[in-house]
Amino acid sequence: MGRPSTKAKDLRDGYYIEVRNKNQKTGIKIRRDTKEQLLLAIEEYKESKEVIVLGKSENGKMKEIPDLKID
């Protein structure tokens, strides 16, 4: 066995949100392929969890999502 990798893993291309329990510091990242799927995931989780939109990952870099409206 060798030492574990210290380099952070590159994120796959897609839309990312972080879902965490209320009053918690850490959560899990959830990736969706399309903006419509992302909006469905936000609607699903926002009732019981805290949802943070991280953005869109392209070529390993995170970008903001234009025209994203969350109520």
Predicted model as a PDB file, atoms N, CA, C, CB and O in Angstrom, pLDDT in the B-factor column:
MODEL        1                                                                  
ATOM      1  N   MET A   1       0.834  -1.183   0.000  1.00 77.00           N  
ATOM      2  CA  MET A   1       0.000   0.000   0.000  1.00 77.00           C  
ATOM      3  C   MET A   1       0.878   1.244   0.000  1.00 77.00           C  
ATOM      4  CB  MET A   1      -0.949  -0.001   1.210  1.00 77.00           C  
ATOM      5  O   MET A   1       1.927   1.285   0.643  1.00 77.00           O  
ATOM      6  N   GLY A   2       0.441   2.226  -0.712  1.00 86.00           N  
ATOM      7  CA  GLY A   2       1.153   3.493  -0.749  1.00 86.00           C  
ATOM      8  C   GLY A   2       0.410   4.561   0.030  1.00 86.00           C  
ATOM      9  O   GLY A   2      -0.615   4.308   0.662  1.00 86.00           O  
ATOM     10  N   ARG A   3       0.949   5.735  -0.036  1.00 89.00           N  
ATOM     11  CA  ARG A   3       0.285   6.846   0.637  1.00 89.00           C  
ATOM     12  C   ARG A   3      -0.904   7.301  -0.193  1.00 89.00           C  
ATOM     13  CB  ARG A   3       1.265   8.018   0.874  1.00 89.00           C  
ATOM     14  O   ARG A   3      -0.892   7.185  -1.418  1.00 89.00           O  
ATOM     15  N   PRO A   4      -1.927   7.815   0.468  1.00 86.00           N  
ATOM     16  CA  PRO A   4      -3.075   8.310  -0.283  1.00 86.00           C  
ATOM     17  C   PRO A   4      -2.744   9.609  -1.021  1.00 86.00           C  
ATOM     18  CB  PRO A   4      -4.262   8.529   0.655  1.00 86.00           C  
ATOM     19  O   PRO A   4      -1.856  10.359  -0.616  1.00 86.00           O  
ATOM     20  N   SER A   5      -3.450   9.851  -2.075  1.00 85.00           N  
ATOM     21  CA  SER A   5      -3.249  11.049  -2.879  1.00 85.00           C  
ATOM     22  C   SER A   5      -3.632  12.289  -2.085  1.00 85.00           C  
ATOM     23  CB  SER A   5      -4.063  10.972  -4.178  1.00 85.00           C  
ATOM     24  O   SER A   5      -4.614  12.282  -1.343  1.00 85.00           O  
ATOM     25  N   THR A   6      -2.850  13.355  -2.247  1.00 88.00           N  
ATOM     26  CA  THR A   6      -3.171  14.611  -1.564  1.00 88.00           C  
ATOM     27  C   THR A   6      -3.777  15.625  -2.517  1.00 88.00           C  
ATOM     28  CB  THR A   6      -1.925  15.195  -0.915  1.00 88.00           C  
ATOM     29  O   THR A   6      -4.276  16.666  -2.088  1.00 88.00           O  
ATOM     30  N   LYS A   7      -3.736  15.325  -3.814  1.00 85.00           N  
ATOM     31  CA  LYS A   7      -4.311  16.232  -4.800  1.00 85.00           C  
ATOM     32  C   LYS A   7      -5.831  16.101  -4.784  1.00 85.00           C  
ATOM     33  CB  LYS A   7      -3.748  15.937  -6.216  1.00 85.00           C  
ATOM     34  O   LYS A   7      -6.366  14.993  -4.750  1.00 85.00           O  
ATOM     35  N   ALA A   8      -6.515  17.229  -4.808  1.00 79.00           N  
ATOM     36  CA  ALA A   8      -7.975  17.216  -4.837  1.00 79.00           C  
ATOM     37  C   ALA A   8      -8.459  16.657  -6.170  1.00 79.00           C  
ATOM     38  CB  ALA A   8      -8.544  18.637  -4.605  1.00 79.00           C  
ATOM     39  O   ALA A   8      -7.848  16.894  -7.212  1.00 79.00           O  
ATOM     40  N   LYS A   9      -9.549  15.920  -6.127  1.00 80.00           N  
ATOM     41  CA  LYS A   9     -10.105  15.332  -7.341  1.00 80.00           C  
ATOM     42  C   LYS A   9     -10.761  16.421  -8.182  1.00 80.00           C  
ATOM     43  CB  LYS A   9     -11.126  14.218  -6.998  1.00 80.00           C  
ATOM     44  O   LYS A   9     -11.400  17.330  -7.651  1.00 80.00           O  
ATOM     45  N   ASP A  10     -10.596  16.320  -9.496  1.00 83.00           N  
ATOM     46  CA  ASP A  10     -11.266  17.246 -10.403  1.00 83.00           C  
ATOM     47  C   ASP A  10     -12.744  16.889 -10.477  1.00 83.00           C  
ATOM     48  CB  ASP A  10     -10.619  17.214 -11.814  1.00 83.00           C  
ATOM     49  O   ASP A  10     -13.108  15.714 -10.510  1.00 83.00           O  
ATOM     50  N   LEU A  11     -13.577  17.898 -10.503  1.00 87.00           N  
ATOM     51  CA  LEU A  11     -15.008  17.667 -10.606  1.00 87.00           C  
ATOM     52  C   LEU A  11     -15.391  17.431 -12.060  1.00 87.00           C  
ATOM     53  CB  LEU A  11     -15.796  18.851 -10.024  1.00 87.00           C  
ATOM     54  O   LEU A  11     -14.838  18.057 -12.964  1.00 87.00           O  
ATOM     55  N   ARG A  12     -16.330  16.537 -12.278  1.00 91.00           N  
ATOM     56  CA  ARG A  12     -16.821  16.298 -13.629  1.00 91.00           C  
ATOM     57  C   ARG A  12     -17.639  17.498 -14.094  1.00 91.00           C  
ATOM     58  CB  ARG A  12     -17.668  15.001 -13.688  1.00 91.00           C  
ATOM     59  O   ARG A  12     -18.147  18.263 -13.273  1.00 91.00           O  
ATOM     60  N   ASP A  13     -17.765  17.662 -15.400  1.00 94.00           N  
ATOM     61  CA  ASP A  13     -18.556  18.765 -15.946  1.00 94.00           C  
ATOM     62  C   ASP A  13     -20.020  18.574 -15.580  1.00 94.00           C  
ATOM     63  CB  ASP A  13     -18.388  18.859 -17.482  1.00 94.00           C  
ATOM     64  O   ASP A  13     -20.552  17.467 -15.663  1.00 94.00           O  
ATOM     65  N   GLY A  14     -20.665  19.660 -15.176  1.00 95.00           N  
ATOM     66  CA  GLY A  14     -22.069  19.613 -14.805  1.00 95.00           C  
ATOM     67  C   GLY A  14     -22.406  20.729 -13.831  1.00 95.00           C  
ATOM     68  O   GLY A  14     -21.586  21.603 -13.549  1.00 95.00           O  
ATOM     69  N   TYR A  15     -23.627  20.680 -13.325  1.00 95.00           N  
ATOM     70  CA  TYR A  15     -24.126  21.685 -12.388  1.00 95.00           C  
ATOM     71  C   TYR A  15     -24.057  21.104 -10.975  1.00 95.00           C  
ATOM     72  CB  TYR A  15     -25.592  22.120 -12.749  1.00 95.00           C  
ATOM     73  O   TYR A  15     -24.441  19.956 -10.751  1.00 95.00           O  
ATOM     74  N   TYR A  16     -23.566  21.901 -10.025  1.00 95.00           N  
ATOM     75  CA  TYR A  16     -23.346  21.412  -8.673  1.00 95.00           C  
ATOM     76  C   TYR A  16     -24.116  22.233  -7.645  1.00 95.00           C  
ATOM     77  CB  TYR A  16     -21.865  21.430  -8.347  1.00 95.00           C  
ATOM     78  O   TYR A  16     -24.207  23.457  -7.735  1.00 95.00           O  
ATOM     79  N   ILE A  17     -24.676  21.508  -6.653  1.00 95.00           N  
ATOM     80  CA  ILE A  17     -25.245  22.122  -5.458  1.00 95.00           C  
ATOM     81  C   ILE A  17     -24.646  21.403  -4.252  1.00 95.00           C  
ATOM     82  CB  ILE A  17     -26.824  22.042  -5.457  1.00 95.00           C  
ATOM     83  O   ILE A  17     -24.185  20.266  -4.354  1.00 95.00           O  
ATOM     84  N   GLU A  18     -24.663  22.078  -3.125  1.00 95.00           N  
ATOM     85  CA  GLU A  18     -24.267  21.433  -1.878  1.00 95.00           C  
ATOM     86  C   GLU A  18     -25.496  21.352  -0.995  1.00 95.00           C  
ATOM     87  CB  GLU A  18     -23.106  22.207  -1.166  1.00 95.00           C  
ATOM     88  O   GLU A  18     -26.189  22.347  -0.782  1.00 95.00           O  
ATOM     89  N   VAL A  19     -25.762  20.159  -0.484  1.00 96.00           N  
ATOM     90  CA  VAL A  19     -26.919  19.911   0.367  1.00 96.00           C  
ATOM     91  C   VAL A  19     -26.399  19.545   1.749  1.00 96.00           C  
ATOM     92  CB  VAL A  19     -27.838  18.777  -0.218  1.00 96.00           C  
ATOM     93  O   VAL A  19     -25.572  18.646   1.897  1.00 96.00           O  
ATOM     94  N   ARG A  20     -26.900  20.263   2.767  1.00 95.00           N  
ATOM     95  CA  ARG A  20     -26.482  19.969   4.131  1.00 95.00           C  
ATOM     96  C   ARG A  20     -27.669  20.086   5.064  1.00 95.00           C  
ATOM     97  CB  ARG A  20     -25.349  20.911   4.576  1.00 95.00           C  
ATOM     98  O   ARG A  20     -28.653  20.765   4.771  1.00 95.00           O  
ATOM     99  N   ASN A  21     -27.554  19.410   6.189  1.00 94.00           N  
ATOM    100  CA  ASN A  21     -28.580  19.542   7.213  1.00 94.00           C  
ATOM    101  C   ASN A  21     -28.528  20.958   7.767  1.00 94.00           C  
ATOM    102  CB  ASN A  21     -28.390  18.490   8.345  1.00 94.00           C  
ATOM    103  O   ASN A  21     -27.475  21.596   7.766  1.00 94.00           O  
ATOM    104  N   LYS A  22     -29.650  21.436   8.231  1.00 88.00           N  
ATOM    105  CA  LYS A  22     -29.693  22.787   8.770  1.00 88.00           C  
ATOM    106  C   LYS A  22     -28.796  22.872  10.011  1.00 88.00           C  
ATOM    107  CB  LYS A  22     -31.153  23.196   9.113  1.00 88.00           C  
ATOM    108  O   LYS A  22     -28.747  21.945  10.820  1.00 88.00           O  
ATOM    109  N   ASN A  23     -28.098  23.985  10.145  1.00 89.00           N  
ATOM    110  CA  ASN A  23     -27.167  24.263  11.243  1.00 89.00           C  
ATOM    111  C   ASN A  23     -25.933  23.361  11.219  1.00 89.00           C  
ATOM    112  CB  ASN A  23     -27.879  24.107  12.569  1.00 89.00           C  
ATOM    113  O   ASN A  23     -25.327  23.134  12.266  1.00 89.00           O  
ATOM    114  N   GLN A  24     -25.554  22.850  10.070  1.00 91.00           N  
ATOM    115  CA  GLN A  24     -24.340  22.043   9.932  1.00 91.00           C  
ATOM    116  C   GLN A  24     -23.313  22.804   9.095  1.00 91.00           C  
ATOM    117  CB  GLN A  24     -24.660  20.663   9.285  1.00 91.00           C  
ATOM    118  O   GLN A  24     -23.675  23.683   8.313  1.00 91.00           O  
ATOM    119  N   LYS A  25     -22.045  22.471   9.258  1.00 92.00           N  
ATOM    120  CA  LYS A  25     -20.986  23.157   8.525  1.00 92.00           C  
ATOM    121  C   LYS A  25     -20.634  22.464   7.222  1.00 92.00           C  
ATOM    122  CB  LYS A  25     -19.758  23.269   9.383  1.00 92.00           C  
ATOM    123  O   LYS A  25     -20.201  23.121   6.276  1.00 92.00           O  
ATOM    124  N   THR A  26     -20.809  21.159   7.151  1.00 91.00           N  
ATOM    125  CA  THR A  26     -20.431  20.418   5.950  1.00 91.00           C  
ATOM    126  C   THR A  26     -21.639  19.724   5.356  1.00 91.00           C  
ATOM    127  CB  THR A  26     -19.334  19.396   6.264  1.00 91.00           C  
ATOM    128  O   THR A  26     -22.626  19.456   6.042  1.00 91.00           O  
ATOM    129  N   GLY A  27     -21.543  19.439   4.071  1.00 93.00           N  
ATOM    130  CA  GLY A  27     -22.619  18.757   3.380  1.00 93.00           C  
ATOM    131  C   GLY A  27     -22.051  17.896   2.270  1.00 93.00           C  
ATOM    132  O   GLY A  27     -20.855  17.606   2.245  1.00 93.00           O  
ATOM    133  N   ILE A  28     -22.918  17.488   1.349  1.00 95.00           N  
ATOM    134  CA  ILE A  28     -22.471  16.694   0.212  1.00 95.00           C  
ATOM    135  C   ILE A  28     -22.727  17.474  -1.064  1.00 95.00           C  
ATOM    136  CB  ILE A  28     -23.186  15.320   0.171  1.00 95.00           C  
ATOM    137  O   ILE A  28     -23.668  18.262  -1.153  1.00 95.00           O  
ATOM    138  N   LYS A  29     -21.874  17.240  -2.050  1.00 94.00           N  
ATOM    139  CA  LYS A  29     -22.048  17.874  -3.353  1.00 94.00           C  
ATOM    140  C   LYS A  29     -22.868  16.949  -4.236  1.00 94.00           C  
ATOM    141  CB  LYS A  29     -20.675  18.201  -4.012  1.00 94.00           C  
ATOM    142  O   LYS A  29     -22.642  15.740  -4.276  1.00 94.00           O  
ATOM    143  N   ILE A  30     -23.811  17.533  -4.935  1.00 95.00           N  
ATOM    144  CA  ILE A  30     -24.656  16.782  -5.863  1.00 95.00           C  
ATOM    145  C   ILE A  30     -24.495  17.396  -7.244  1.00 95.00           C  
ATOM    146  CB  ILE A  30     -26.159  16.790  -5.412  1.00 95.00           C  
ATOM    147  O   ILE A  30     -24.591  18.610  -7.417  1.00 95.00           O  
ATOM    148  N   ARG A  31     -24.244  16.523  -8.235  1.00 96.00           N  
ATOM    149  CA  ARG A  31     -24.039  16.980  -9.610  1.00 96.00           C  
ATOM    150  C   ARG A  31     -25.234  16.561 -10.462  1.00 96.00           C  
ATOM    151  CB  ARG A  31     -22.714  16.408 -10.199  1.00 96.00           C  
ATOM    152  O   ARG A  31     -25.759  15.456 -10.324  1.00 96.00           O  
ATOM    153  N   ARG A  32     -25.646  17.461 -11.340  1.00 96.00           N  
ATOM    154  CA  ARG A  32     -26.688  17.169 -12.323  1.00 96.00           C  
ATOM    155  C   ARG A  32     -26.176  17.580 -13.697  1.00 96.00           C  
ATOM    156  CB  ARG A  32     -28.025  17.909 -11.976  1.00 96.00           C  
ATOM    157  O   ARG A  32     -25.371  18.504 -13.813  1.00 96.00           O  
ATOM    158  N   ASP A  33     -26.641  16.896 -14.735  1.00 95.00           N  
ATOM    159  CA  ASP A  33     -26.160  17.154 -16.093  1.00 95.00           C  
ATOM    160  C   ASP A  33     -26.747  18.420 -16.705  1.00 95.00           C  
ATOM    161  CB  ASP A  33     -26.479  15.980 -16.976  1.00 95.00           C  
ATOM    162  O   ASP A  33     -26.050  19.148 -17.412  1.00 95.00           O  
ATOM    163  N   THR A  34     -28.020  18.685 -16.439  1.00 94.00           N  
ATOM    164  CA  THR A  34     -28.680  19.826 -17.074  1.00 94.00           C  
ATOM    165  C   THR A  34     -29.214  20.793 -16.018  1.00 94.00           C  
ATOM    166  CB  THR A  34     -29.825  19.347 -17.988  1.00 94.00           C  
ATOM    167  O   THR A  34     -29.354  20.448 -14.844  1.00 94.00           O  
ATOM    168  N   LYS A  35     -29.501  21.983 -16.461  1.00 93.00           N  
ATOM    169  CA  LYS A  35     -30.043  23.021 -15.579  1.00 93.00           C  
ATOM    170  C   LYS A  35     -31.435  22.636 -15.059  1.00 93.00           C  
ATOM    171  CB  LYS A  35     -30.112  24.370 -16.324  1.00 93.00           C  
ATOM    172  O   LYS A  35     -31.776  22.921 -13.911  1.00 93.00           O  
ATOM    173  N   GLU A  36     -32.235  21.984 -15.916  1.00 93.00           N  
ATOM    174  CA  GLU A  36     -33.583  21.575 -15.509  1.00 93.00           C  
ATOM    175  C   GLU A  36     -33.511  20.522 -14.400  1.00 93.00           C  
ATOM    176  CB  GLU A  36     -34.373  21.024 -16.720  1.00 93.00           C  
ATOM    177  O   GLU A  36     -34.288  20.571 -13.446  1.00 93.00           O  
ATOM    178  N   GLN A  37     -32.584  19.576 -14.524  1.00 95.00           N  
ATOM    179  CA  GLN A  37     -32.410  18.570 -13.483  1.00 95.00           C  
ATOM    180  C   GLN A  37     -31.934  19.209 -12.185  1.00 95.00           C  
ATOM    181  CB  GLN A  37     -31.419  17.495 -13.937  1.00 95.00           C  
ATOM    182  O   GLN A  37     -32.327  18.781 -11.100  1.00 95.00           O  
ATOM    183  N   LEU A  38     -31.092  20.229 -12.292  1.00 95.00           N  
ATOM    184  CA  LEU A  38     -30.604  20.945 -11.123  1.00 95.00           C  
ATOM    185  C   LEU A  38     -31.763  21.623 -10.392  1.00 95.00           C  
ATOM    186  CB  LEU A  38     -29.543  21.983 -11.530  1.00 95.00           C  
ATOM    187  O   LEU A  38     -31.857  21.557  -9.166  1.00 95.00           O  
ATOM    188  N   LEU A  39     -32.637  22.270 -11.148  1.00 94.00           N  
ATOM    189  CA  LEU A  39     -33.782  22.942 -10.529  1.00 94.00           C  
ATOM    190  C   LEU A  39     -34.711  21.945  -9.837  1.00 94.00           C  
ATOM    191  CB  LEU A  39     -34.560  23.735 -11.581  1.00 94.00           C  
ATOM    192  O   LEU A  39     -35.253  22.248  -8.774  1.00 94.00           O  
ATOM    193  N   LEU A  40     -34.902  20.761 -10.424  1.00 95.00           N  
ATOM    194  CA  LEU A  40     -35.718  19.724  -9.783  1.00 95.00           C  
ATOM    195  C   LEU A  40     -35.078  19.249  -8.480  1.00 95.00           C  
ATOM    196  CB  LEU A  40     -35.918  18.533 -10.735  1.00 95.00           C  
ATOM    197  O   LEU A  40     -35.775  19.024  -7.490  1.00 95.00           O  
ATOM    198  N   ALA A  41     -33.752  19.098  -8.478  1.00 95.00           N  
ATOM    199  CA  ALA A  41     -33.050  18.675  -7.265  1.00 95.00           C  
ATOM    200  C   ALA A  41     -33.156  19.737  -6.174  1.00 95.00           C  
ATOM    201  CB  ALA A  41     -31.574  18.382  -7.575  1.00 95.00           C  
ATOM    202  O   ALA A  41     -33.322  19.406  -5.000  1.00 95.00           O  
ATOM    203  N   ILE A  42     -33.060  21.010  -6.554  1.00 94.00           N  
ATOM    204  CA  ILE A  42     -33.190  22.097  -5.580  1.00 94.00           C  
ATOM    205  C   ILE A  42     -34.580  22.073  -4.954  1.00 94.00           C  
ATOM    206  CB  ILE A  42     -32.922  23.471  -6.249  1.00 94.00           C  
ATOM    207  O   ILE A  42     -34.716  22.205  -3.738  1.00 94.00           O  
ATOM    208  N   GLU A  43     -35.605  21.906  -5.774  1.00 94.00           N  
ATOM    209  CA  GLU A  43     -36.980  21.851  -5.263  1.00 94.00           C  
ATOM    210  C   GLU A  43     -37.159  20.661  -4.311  1.00 94.00           C  
ATOM    211  CB  GLU A  43     -37.988  21.754  -6.435  1.00 94.00           C  
ATOM    212  O   GLU A  43     -37.849  20.766  -3.297  1.00 94.00           O  
ATOM    213  N   GLU A  44     -36.535  19.541  -4.647  1.00 94.00           N  
ATOM    214  CA  GLU A  44     -36.671  18.337  -3.831  1.00 94.00           C  
ATOM    215  C   GLU A  44     -36.037  18.504  -2.453  1.00 94.00           C  
ATOM    216  CB  GLU A  44     -36.044  17.152  -4.544  1.00 94.00           C  
ATOM    217  O   GLU A  44     -36.623  18.095  -1.450  1.00 94.00           O  
ATOM    218  N   TYR A  45     -34.855  19.098  -2.394  1.00 93.00           N  
ATOM    219  CA  TYR A  45     -34.104  19.167  -1.146  1.00 93.00           C  
ATOM    220  C   TYR A  45     -34.387  20.387  -0.298  1.00 93.00           C  
ATOM    221  CB  TYR A  45     -32.671  19.123  -1.442  1.00 93.00           C  
ATOM    222  O   TYR A  45     -34.114  20.358   0.902  1.00 93.00           O  
ATOM    223  N   LYS A  46     -34.924  21.463  -0.861  1.00 91.00           N  
ATOM    224  CA  LYS A  46     -35.020  22.714  -0.097  1.00 91.00           C  
ATOM    225  C   LYS A  46     -36.024  22.667   1.051  1.00 91.00           C  
ATOM    226  CB  LYS A  46     -35.389  23.833  -1.019  1.00 91.00           C  
ATOM    227  O   LYS A  46     -35.956  23.504   1.951  1.00 91.00           O  
ATOM    228  N   GLU A  47     -36.949  21.718   1.046  1.00 91.00           N  
ATOM    229  CA  GLU A  47     -37.933  21.632   2.133  1.00 91.00           C  
ATOM    230  C   GLU A  47     -37.285  21.207   3.448  1.00 91.00           C  
ATOM    231  CB  GLU A  47     -39.045  20.648   1.763  1.00 91.00           C  
ATOM    232  O   GLU A  47     -37.600  21.760   4.502  1.00 91.00           O  
ATOM    233  N   SER A  48     -36.381  20.225   3.392  1.00 91.00           N  
ATOM    234  CA  SER A  48     -35.838  19.678   4.629  1.00 91.00           C  
ATOM    235  C   SER A  48     -34.350  19.962   4.831  1.00 91.00           C  
ATOM    236  CB  SER A  48     -36.066  18.203   4.657  1.00 91.00           C  
ATOM    237  O   SER A  48     -33.829  19.745   5.925  1.00 91.00           O  
ATOM    238  N   LYS A  49     -33.655  20.443   3.797  1.00 93.00           N  
ATOM    239  CA  LYS A  49     -32.214  20.653   3.883  1.00 93.00           C  
ATOM    240  C   LYS A  49     -31.871  22.092   3.496  1.00 93.00           C  
ATOM    241  CB  LYS A  49     -31.462  19.653   2.974  1.00 93.00           C  
ATOM    242  O   LYS A  49     -32.705  22.824   2.962  1.00 93.00           O  
ATOM    243  N   GLU A  50     -30.640  22.474   3.775  1.00 94.00           N  
ATOM    244  CA  GLU A  50     -30.110  23.756   3.333  1.00 94.00           C  
ATOM    245  C   GLU A  50     -29.397  23.506   2.010  1.00 94.00           C  
ATOM    246  CB  GLU A  50     -29.141  24.394   4.406  1.00 94.00           C  
ATOM    247  O   GLU A  50     -28.523  22.643   1.931  1.00 94.00           O  
ATOM    248  N   VAL A  51     -29.762  24.255   0.968  1.00 93.00           N  
ATOM    249  CA  VAL A  51     -29.216  24.052  -0.375  1.00 93.00           C  
ATOM    250  C   VAL A  51     -28.383  25.266  -0.767  1.00 93.00           C  
ATOM    251  CB  VAL A  51     -30.352  23.807  -1.410  1.00 93.00           C  
ATOM    252  O   VAL A  51     -28.847  26.403  -0.678  1.00 93.00           O  
ATOM    253  N   ILE A  52     -27.138  25.016  -1.207  1.00 93.00           N  
ATOM    254  CA  ILE A  52     -26.238  26.071  -1.666  1.00 93.00           C  
ATOM    255  C   ILE A  52     -25.862  25.755  -3.101  1.00 93.00           C  
ATOM    256  CB  ILE A  52     -24.963  26.190  -0.754  1.00 93.00           C  
ATOM    257  O   ILE A  52     -25.354  24.670  -3.382  1.00 93.00           O  
ATOM    258  N   VAL A  53     -26.104  26.692  -4.017  1.00 94.00           N  
ATOM    259  CA  VAL A  53     -25.749  26.496  -5.416  1.00 94.00           C  
ATOM    260  C   VAL A  53     -24.272  26.837  -5.584  1.00 94.00           C  
ATOM    261  CB  VAL A  53     -26.643  27.368  -6.359  1.00 94.00           C  
ATOM    262  O   VAL A  53     -23.860  27.971  -5.339  1.00 94.00           O  
ATOM    263  N   LEU A  54     -23.481  25.857  -6.000  1.00 93.00           N  
ATOM    264  CA  LEU A  54     -22.037  26.059  -6.173  1.00 93.00           C  
ATOM    265  C   LEU A  54     -21.710  26.607  -7.550  1.00 93.00           C  
ATOM    266  CB  LEU A  54     -21.287  24.751  -5.950  1.00 93.00           C  
ATOM    267  O   LEU A  54     -20.819  27.447  -7.677  1.00 93.00           O  
ATOM    268  N   GLY A  55     -22.408  26.154  -8.582  1.00 93.00           N  
ATOM    269  CA  GLY A  55     -22.167  26.665  -9.921  1.00 93.00           C  
ATOM    270  C   GLY A  55     -22.065  25.556 -10.948  1.00 93.00           C  
ATOM    271  O   GLY A  55     -22.461  24.417 -10.703  1.00 93.00           O  
ATOM    272  N   LYS A  56     -21.526  25.912 -12.101  1.00 94.00           N  
ATOM    273  CA  LYS A  56     -21.360  24.984 -13.208  1.00 94.00           C  
ATOM    274  C   LYS A  56     -19.869  24.703 -13.386  1.00 94.00           C  
ATOM    275  CB  LYS A  56     -21.987  25.555 -14.520  1.00 94.00           C  
ATOM    276  O   LYS A  56     -19.063  25.628 -13.483  1.00 94.00           O  
ATOM    277  N   SER A  57     -19.512  23.427 -13.426  1.00 93.00           N  
ATOM    278  CA  SER A  57     -18.115  23.035 -13.607  1.00 93.00           C  
ATOM    279  C   SER A  57     -17.857  22.785 -15.084  1.00 93.00           C  
ATOM    280  CB  SER A  57     -17.772  21.772 -12.765  1.00 93.00           C  
ATOM    281  O   SER A  57     -18.545  21.986 -15.721  1.00 93.00           O  
ATOM    282  N   GLU A  58     -16.860  23.475 -15.620  1.00 92.00           N  
ATOM    283  CA  GLU A  58     -16.439  23.268 -16.999  1.00 92.00           C  
ATOM    284  C   GLU A  58     -14.927  23.147 -17.023  1.00 92.00           C  
ATOM    285  CB  GLU A  58     -16.922  24.426 -17.921  1.00 92.00           C  
ATOM    286  O   GLU A  58     -14.225  24.061 -16.591  1.00 92.00           O  
ATOM    287  N   ASN A  59     -14.421  22.036 -17.518  1.00 90.00           N  
ATOM    288  CA  ASN A  59     -12.980  21.782 -17.613  1.00 90.00           C  
ATOM    289  C   ASN A  59     -12.274  21.966 -16.273  1.00 90.00           C  
ATOM    290  CB  ASN A  59     -12.356  22.703 -18.650  1.00 90.00           C  
ATOM    291  O   ASN A  59     -11.161  22.490 -16.219  1.00 90.00           O  
ATOM    292  N   GLY A  60     -12.921  21.535 -15.198  1.00 85.00           N  
ATOM    293  CA  GLY A  60     -12.310  21.604 -13.876  1.00 85.00           C  
ATOM    294  C   GLY A  60     -12.417  22.943 -13.179  1.00 85.00           C  
ATOM    295  O   GLY A  60     -11.891  23.099 -12.077  1.00 85.00           O  
ATOM    296  N   LYS A  61     -13.084  23.922 -13.787  1.00 89.00           N  
ATOM    297  CA  LYS A  61     -13.235  25.241 -13.170  1.00 89.00           C  
ATOM    298  C   LYS A  61     -14.710  25.522 -12.911  1.00 89.00           C  
ATOM    299  CB  LYS A  61     -12.621  26.345 -14.066  1.00 89.00           C  
ATOM    300  O   LYS A  61     -15.565  25.243 -13.752  1.00 89.00           O  
ATOM    301  N   MET A  62     -14.994  26.078 -11.737  1.00 90.00           N  
ATOM    302  CA  MET A  62     -16.357  26.375 -11.345  1.00 90.00           C  
ATOM    303  C   MET A  62     -16.748  27.768 -11.835  1.00 90.00           C  
ATOM    304  CB  MET A  62     -16.517  26.269  -9.820  1.00 90.00           C  
ATOM    305  O   MET A  62     -16.016  28.736 -11.627  1.00 90.00           O  
ATOM    306  N   LYS A  63     -17.917  27.861 -12.492  1.00 92.00           N  
ATOM    307  CA  LYS A  63     -18.439  29.136 -12.993  1.00 92.00           C  
ATOM    308  C   LYS A  63     -19.834  29.356 -12.436  1.00 92.00           C  
ATOM    309  CB  LYS A  63     -18.458  29.165 -14.548  1.00 92.00           C  
ATOM    310  O   LYS A  63     -20.524  28.406 -12.068  1.00 92.00           O  
ATOM    311  N   GLU A  64     -20.243  30.614 -12.377  1.00 92.00           N  
ATOM    312  CA  GLU A  64     -21.595  30.924 -11.943  1.00 92.00           C  
ATOM    313  C   GLU A  64     -22.594  30.523 -13.012  1.00 92.00           C  
ATOM    314  CB  GLU A  64     -21.730  32.413 -11.616  1.00 92.00           C  
ATOM    315  O   GLU A  64     -22.260  30.431 -14.194  1.00 92.00           O  
ATOM    316  N   ILE A  65     -23.816  30.288 -12.586  1.00 88.00           N  
ATOM    317  CA  ILE A  65     -24.872  29.892 -13.517  1.00 88.00           C  
ATOM    318  C   ILE A  65     -25.696  31.133 -13.842  1.00 88.00           C  
ATOM    319  CB  ILE A  65     -25.774  28.749 -12.918  1.00 88.00           C  
ATOM    320  O   ILE A  65     -26.353  31.678 -12.955  1.00 88.00           O  
ATOM    321  N   PRO A  66     -25.675  31.596 -15.104  1.00 83.00           N  
ATOM    322  CA  PRO A  66     -26.474  32.773 -15.461  1.00 83.00           C  
ATOM    323  C   PRO A  66     -27.968  32.429 -15.508  1.00 83.00           C  
ATOM    324  CB  PRO A  66     -26.016  33.338 -16.823  1.00 83.00           C  
ATOM    325  O   PRO A  66     -28.344  31.302 -15.831  1.00 83.00           O  
ATOM    326  N   ASP A  67     -28.789  33.386 -15.190  1.00 83.00           N  
ATOM    327  CA  ASP A  67     -30.264  33.253 -15.268  1.00 83.00           C  
ATOM    328  C   ASP A  67     -30.812  32.149 -14.395  1.00 83.00           C  
ATOM    329  CB  ASP A  67     -30.688  33.000 -16.691  1.00 83.00           C  
ATOM    330  O   ASP A  67     -31.776  31.488 -14.781  1.00 83.00           O  
ATOM    331  N   LEU A  68     -30.224  31.924 -13.217  1.00 80.00           N  
ATOM    332  CA  LEU A  68     -30.749  30.928 -12.292  1.00 80.00           C  
ATOM    333  C   LEU A  68     -31.596  31.648 -11.273  1.00 80.00           C  
ATOM    334  CB  LEU A  68     -29.610  30.118 -11.605  1.00 80.00           C  
ATOM    335  O   LEU A  68     -31.097  32.483 -10.519  1.00 80.00           O  
ATOM    336  N   LYS A  69     -32.881  31.327 -11.245  1.00 73.00           N  
ATOM    337  CA  LYS A  69     -33.807  31.963 -10.321  1.00 73.00           C  
ATOM    338  C   LYS A  69     -34.311  30.925  -9.333  1.00 73.00           C  
ATOM    339  CB  LYS A  69     -34.986  32.625 -11.078  1.00 73.00           C  
ATOM    340  O   LYS A  69     -34.936  29.935  -9.715  1.00 73.00           O  
ATOM    341  N   ILE A  70     -34.028  31.168  -8.044  1.00 72.00           N  
ATOM    342  CA  ILE A  70     -34.471  30.267  -6.982  1.00 72.00           C  
ATOM    343  C   ILE A  70     -35.383  31.054  -6.058  1.00 72.00           C  
ATOM    344  CB  ILE A  70     -33.257  29.655  -6.197  1.00 72.00           C  
ATOM    345  O   ILE A  70     -35.034  32.145  -5.607  1.00 72.00           O  
ATOM    346  N   ASP A  71     -36.549  30.495  -5.781  1.00 64.00           N  
ATOM    347  CA  ASP A  71     -37.507  31.170  -4.895  1.00 64.00           C  
ATOM    348  C   ASP A  71     -37.273  30.801  -3.466  1.00 64.00           C  
ATOM    349  CB  ASP A  71     -38.930  30.833  -5.278  1.00 64.00           C  
ATOM    350  O   ASP A  71     -37.985  31.275  -2.582  1.00 64.00           O  
TER     351      ASP A  71                                                      
ENDMDL                                                                          
END                                                                             
